[in-house]
Structures are given as structure tokens and as C-alpha cells.
Amino acid sequence: MATVRNSSIKIEDEREPQGPTINQILHAPILMLKFIGVYIESFSMSRTTVLKVFSNCLVMIMGILVIARFIAGFVVDSYFSGELTGRLTFAISYISNIVMFPVFVVNSSRNLHRVLARFSTYQSKHGLSIDTWKSKRRTNEACALFVIIGVVYLVSVFASVSLRIFPESGLFVRRLLPFGYKDGHVFDLVSLQDTVTIEIFMFIVNLEIVIACVLSHIIIREFQSVNTEADIYVRQSNVSAADIGKLRCRHFKVTQLLQAANCLIQPIVLLLYIIMLPSICLTVYGIVHSTLGLLDMIMLIQLLIAYIFGVTLLTGIGAMIYSQAHGVVQSLFELSLHNLSADGQYQLQAFISQVTGQNIGISIYGMFTMDGSTFLMIFGTIAMYTVVVLQTQTGTWSVTQVLPCNCTS
């Protein structure tokens, strides 16, 4: 993302923040990340820091054991069947979450306090365009919902496995290879450890997504506020150079917020894309070609819905930020030059160059900036893959349904 030098014009309307601060809005997810040990504010050799590092190492060891069981399962049964496709889907999802764990620890501990400090400074000077009370309430509700879902998932999975409700041949149980029902309590302990480990990783991912969504929502609303003020200037006939310069400075400040948040958001988006896109393709293949049981099919369909929702949410947020960041250009072009002074025309041209001279959006390590074309590209790829898989399955049915011919000359 290019850097634009700001002019000497300063914003005068500093106002006290009304309602909760950004730290109070994100208090629940940040507190949970601290409790789990993902967010370490300082690396001083205190007892709390040592305990967090120890807990992180313990969780990683548990995750490595899960990966070892997946590898053992593929060694035992490597035949590429519908069941193996489903196991590959679970393996990609779980192993990717395990790999993301140390990335989230480093990313949160290194960048989260910097991002919060930047947003707090902006809020203290200019306020926020969002309803802070409503945002705090929704953030708390999302965190509470994830806690409830996690507890229900843990109880239901462990109860169903320990009571031997489902057949051992299903994916629900076979993901714990090389252990089985015959191992008795050992299987129960392994199942509990596996379920707890995966749920910890999923809970961390959900908390990181909540923080990214809140920060993105603030940025979108700030850009929308700039666009609304620019539309008002279009309908006025006495717009001064100071007004345009003030609006230009405000847009620049919001762009700086986006640049600060980008260092926290981009690893989340990149790693989730790495997880979700292959998992969606494998899940589609598993559903179309699979001979799995009803429970396994339901689980794969649930995974598919969750992945599609995640990709849609992340890509939609990126496209919305890009659209709102560049949406002010249309209003700037509609401003009349006849009533502007020479200084006003200079500010207008500088503002247009500031917006059009860079890609303002979520930049994924310089590889691409998320915009509307990213949305079309990803879902076009998924749709094309789905059509190919369906055509392949149709061709397979056509070949297998050909009746043998008993012809005599």
C-alpha cells in the first residue's frame, strides 16, 4: 500500500469520546485471548508470562498428537475413497488450525496493542461514527455465543463417543485412528483430548475473527462518514479550501487506521483462505462422490456451509472497505470548480490523487488487495470446480449404468 504525505492542514474538531472506548468494545475477546494465553502484552519474566508460555507449549503438543493420529490413519488406510476424502477435509481443517495457533500468538502479542493504541488515539481526537454501545453489546454476544457453542460441542461429542452411539466405521470415530472402541477408556481419553484441542483452536480462530470484524466495521463506517460529508459538499455552493483540506485529512487519518489494522488482519485472512478454499473443494468432492453414512454427510455439509460463510464474510468485508475507501472520488469529481479558489482547487486535486494513487484496502502481504474482483474470482473458482465435479460424477454414472450387450451373429 502506497504512502501518501499529508499536507499541513490540521483537523480542528477534536472531541471527547462518547460511550465505550475501543478497548472496552473489545474487552471480552481480548480478555479471553489473554486467559487462553494467545495475547501476551509483555514478555517480561513474570509468573503469568511463564504460565502462558507453558500452556501454549502444552496446547501445541496436544495439537501435534492430533496430527500424528491423522498421519497414522492415512498410513492404515490410504485408499482414495469417499471416506478418505472426508478424512482429508477434517485433516486440512484441524491441521491448519493447529498451524495457525503459533501465528496467532505472535501476531496478537506483537500487533494487537499497537492497533488498539492507534484506534484509541483516533477515537480520542475525532470520535467514532459507529454506535459504540451497540458494538460492545454485539461483541459480547458473539463471544458468549462461541462459548456456548463450544461447550455444547464438547459435551455432545464426548457423550456420543463414550456412549458408542455411532458406528465405528464413520468419520466421526475414524478420525481418532489408530484407536477404536476396543481400546475402552483409552479411546475415551483420546477422544476427549482430541475434541478439547480442536475446540480450543476453533475458539481462538473465532475470537480473532471477531476482533478483525469489529476493526473492519469501524473503518467502513469512518469511510462512509467521509463519503457522506463529501456528498453534502457537492450540494453546497460555498465550499472553501479549508473544508476540502479538512475532509482530505480525515480520509488520510482513516487510511492510516486501515494500515495499522492491516498488519493484524492480513495473517488472519491469508491463513483462513488457505484453510477454507481447499476444504471447500474437498468437501464438495466428498459430498458428490462419497458413500459415507448419513451422520458423516451431515458433518461434511455443515463444514461446507461454515467455510462458505467464512469466505463470504471475509471477502465481503475486504470488498466493502475497498469500495468505501474509493467511493469519495465520485463526489470529488462532481464538485464545481467555478466557486473554488486556487487553493481549493489545489486541495481538490491533491485529494483526488491521494485516493486514486493507491489501492486502499486490506493488502495481503503485497500479493493482492481485497476488492470486488477478489469476491468474483474466489466464488467463480468454487462454482467452476463444483460444475466440473458434478459433470465428472454424471459421467461416472453414465458409464456404470451401461448394460452389457449379449449379441449373437
Buried (B, 14 or more C-beta within 10 A) or exposed (E): BEEBEBBEBEBEEEEEBEBBBBBBBBBBBBEBBBEBBBBBEEEEEEEEBEEBBEBBEEBBEBBEBBBEBBEEBBEEEEEEBBBBBBBBBBBBBBBBBBBBBBBBBEBBBEBBBEBBEBBBBBBBBBBBBBEBEEBBEBBBEBBEEBBEBBEEBBEEBBEBBBEEEBEEEBBBBBBBBEBEEEEEEEBBEBBBBBBBBBBBBBBBBBBBBBBBBBBBBBBBBBBBBBBEBBBEBBEEEEBBBEBBBBBBBBBBBBBBBBBBBBBBBBBBBBBBBBBBBBBBBBBBBBBBBBEBBEBBBEBBEEBBEBBBEBBBBBBBBBBBBBBBBBBBBEBBEEBEEEEBEEEBBBBBEBBBEBBEEBBBBBBBEEEBBBBBEBBEEBBEEBEEBBEEBEEEEEEEEEEEEEEEEEEEE
